[in-house]
């Protein structure tokens, strides 16, 4: 069975190895022990807090194969972005140029640097080991975090967003960066990406152009990748779109990957999830598969399994689900159809 749980310090070596597989562009999951170690501790601190209003909490989860104790993936949630440091995006803004003399009406697309998502909740850090990219595991990993959002709404903003990795090659070269960013930053894309992953943002405001950038003046190769996800990220984007996330013009300032968002309560898995009380743990339960989680933030866990709920909101689960979630009769679980 695969089980989502909070990342722990002992997971660090496996997390570094897993992150190294992602390559350049995974800004929020760098293969750096210091950054990942700090994130694990911030997550544990956040999970241990009593939260009434979200601030700078970070929740970092791993997907564990309970049969082998192997890490199969990661995902995470940042309670609110841009609260202690800027959160920059480029927004595609259309300007209208009109000439009455020439009888010309000319919509011109530009890139303008904005703080569009300041204060929003960000989901990210999504990575699944290649060996586990089967049997709906990616869908399970992506959707599991929504049960956490649904169970603890007081910990998050009303708007949820996700930055998608932009186009880059196997060597970590970004087409957008080479065509735009390199003209303003004397460094490689991987270096700039690492600085952001390490928490350094102010250099973007210091060096990035403040005026609108006319997209038609950029090389065609650069224009063609604006708002386009990395091939490896397209499945993740498709899952987000199925949940209700939409792209409305904001892209990453480094690789121009699309940013998508959705009101928290309108996310499909949040809106359709329910809570129930465990009334029995039964060995023989031939019921449709659900995503099921416990309702304790400190040792949150989520898995897939059979579930039966009666009209009185009393649930029956299997022993395997009970073990994975560390729940027993009388405890509450949250569930959504898989």
N, C-alpha and C positions, 0 to 999 in steps of 0.2 A: 504493500500500500504506500502511496505517496501522501505525505502530510506536510502542510505548511505550518511553520512555527517561527518565533522570533529568532534572529541570528544571535549566536553566542560567541564569546571570545575564542573558544576552541574550534570554531568554524573557519577562522581566519585563513589558515593555509589553503584549505579547499576553495575558499572564496577568491583568493588571489589567483589560483590556478584557473578557476572558472572564468573570472573576469578577463584573463589574458586571452581567452578564446574569442572574445568579442571584437578585438581590434580597435582601431581608432574610431572616434565619433561617439562612443558610449560615455558621454561626459559624466554622467552620474554613477558610473560603475567602473572606475579606473583600476587597473591591476597594480595597485599601490598599497602595501601593507599598512602604512601609517594612515592613509586616508580611510581605508576600509575599517581598520581597527577603531579609529575615532568614530566612524559612523555606527559601528556596532554598539559602542558605549553610549552614544547619544540616543540610540534607539532604546536601549535598556533603561536609560534614565527617563525617557519620554513615556515608556510603558508603565513605569512606576509612579508617574505623577497623577495627582488628581487634577483633571483639566475641566474647567468650565468654559473658558474662552481659548481658542487655539492661538498659539504664538509661533515658536520656532521648533516645535516637536518634529522628530523624524522617526519613522517606523520602518524597520528593515527586517525583511523576512527571508527565510530560506525554504526551499522545497526539499524535503528529506525522503529518501527511500527507506522506509522503516525496516525492510528486510535486510538491507546491507549497511545502513547508516550513511550511505553515500549522498552527497549533495547533488540534486538534479537541477536546481535553478534558484533564482532569486527574484524578488520584487520588493517594492517599497512605496512609501507615501511620505511626502513632506507636507506638514499640516498647513503652512502658509509660506509662500515664497515672497521674496522682496521685502521682508519686514526689517531685517537688519542690514541688508545690502541690496543694491539695485538688481532688478530682474529685467534684463533687456531683451527685446525682440525687434525684428524688422517687421513692419506692417506694409502690405501691398496697398497703396493708396492711389486711386485714380484721380488725376487732375485733368480738367477740361480746358483745352486751348481752343479759342474761337477767333476766327478772322472773318469779319463781315466783308472786307474787301475781296478776299479770295473765296468767299463762300465756303469756308472750311470749318468743320467741327471735328476736333481731334482729341479723343480720350488718350491720355498718356499715363501709363503705370509707373509709379515710383516706389522706392523703398524708404520708409521713414522709421527712425529708431524710436521705440515707444516703451512704456512700462505698463502695457496693456493688462498683464496678469498679476500685478502687484497685489498680494494678499490672498490670491487663490490657492487652493490645495493642488499639489502636483502629484500625480502617480507616475512612477518610472522604475528604474533599476531592474527592468524586466529582462531576464536572460534565462534561457532553458538550454541545458547541456544537450549537444547533438544526439547523444545516445538515447535521450528521452523524448525526442521530437516525434511522437507517435501516440496513438490511442487517446487523442484529445487532451494530452497533458498540458500543451500550451494554452488551451482554452481554460483548463482548470486553474493553471497558475495565474493567468490574467484575471479571471473572474473572482478568485478567492479574496483578493484585497477589497472587493466591493462589499463582502460580508462584514469586514472590519469597519468600513465606512458606514454601513447601515446600522451596525450594532452600537457605534459610539459617535453619533452625529455631532455631539458637542465638541468633539476634538477637531472638527474640520470646517472649512469655509463652505459657503453655499454653492460655489463654482469650483469644478474640478477640471484640471487641464493636464495635458501630456505633450511633451516635446518628442517628436519622432526624429530619429537619426537621419541625417541627410546623405546625399550621394558622395561616396568616396571609394577609392580603389583599394586593392589588396595591400598596397604599400602605405595606406593611410593618407593619401593625397586627396584633398577635397577640391573639386572643380570650382565651386563657389569661392572658397578661400583663395585659391590661386588667382582667380579673376578679379577679386575685390579686396578681401581682407589683407592680403600680402602687401598691397599698396600702402597700407596704413600701419601695419605691424611688422617689425623686422624680426619675424620668427616663423617657424613652420607651423602648420595646422595642428600637429600633434602636441607641440609645446603650448600653444594657446589653449587647446582643449584641456591639457593637464592643469594649467593655471586655474581655469574655471572650476575644474573638478576639485581643486585644492582650496577653493573658497576665495580666490582672487578675482574680483569683478571690476574694480574701479578703473583698471587700465582700458577697459572697453569704452567707458565714458570719456576718458582722457584723450584717446586716439581715434576713435571712430568718427567719421564725418557727421556733423550735426544737421546738415541740410539734406533735403530729399535727393536720392540717387535715382536718376532716370534709367529705368531698366533697359530701354532700347539702346542706350549708349554702351551697355556691357556686351562682351563677346557673345555670340549666339550659343556657344557651349555653356556659358554661365547662365544665360537666360533660361536654358532648357531644364536646369536642375532646381530652379527656385520653386519651393513647395513640393518637391518630389522626394519621397522617402527612399532610404537605402533598400536595395532588394531584400536584404535579410529582415528588414523591418516591416515590409508590406503585410505579412500575416498578422503581426501585432496591431497594425493600423486597421486591418479589416475587422478584427475582434472589437476594437474600440468603436468602430462605426456601427457594428451590430448592437452595441450598448447604448448608442445614441450620441456619441461624440461627433462633432462636426468641425471642419476646417473653415475658418472665416478670415483668412488673409495674413495671419502672423507666422513668421518663419524664424528659425534660429539665425543669430547674427553671424555665426561662423560657417555653417555648412548649408544653410537655407532649408533645412528639413522642416516639414510642416508642424505647426502646433494645433492641436485639436482640443475642444472643451465641451463640457456638458454640465448643466445644473445638477448638483449632487442628487437631489431627490428624483430627478428624471432619468438617471442611469438605470437601465432596464433591470439589472440584477439587484440594485438597491430598492427600486420601486416594487419589485415582485417578491422580495424576500420576506420571510415571516419568522416569528419566534414561537417555540412550543416548549412544553415541559416534558422531560423524558419520563414516561410512565412505566416502561419496561425495556429490558435488554433481552432480545430473543435471538436464538441461533438460526432459526429458519424464517427468513424474511425475504420473500421473493417480490420485491417492489422496485419501481423505477429508481434509477440513480439520481441522487441529489448532491449538491454541494452542502456540506453541513459544518458548522463551526460551533465552538463553545462561545460563551458570552463574557469571558474574563479577559480584560486587556493585558494583564501582566504575563499570562501564559497562554495567549491566544493560539488556537490551533484550528485548522480547517482540513477536511478530507472529502473524498467521494465515497458514497455508500448508499445502501438501501434505506428507505425511511417510509414510515407509515404514520399519518397524523389523522386522528379522529375529529369529528365535528366540535369537540370540546377543547381542541388544541393540545391534546395529549399525544405524545410521539413514542413510537417504538423504533429502536435502532438495534444494530447487530453488535455483538461483542467486539468485533474489530474496530468499528466506529467508536464505541465507548472507550476502548484503549487509546486510540489515536487522539481523541479529544480530551481524555482524562475526565470523563463525565460519568455519572451514575444516576440511578433513579432519583427523581426530584430536581435534578439540575435542568437548566434551560439551554436550549440550542437554537441557533438561527439556521435557516435552510432556504434553498432556492433550487428549482428544478434544473438539472444539468442538460 
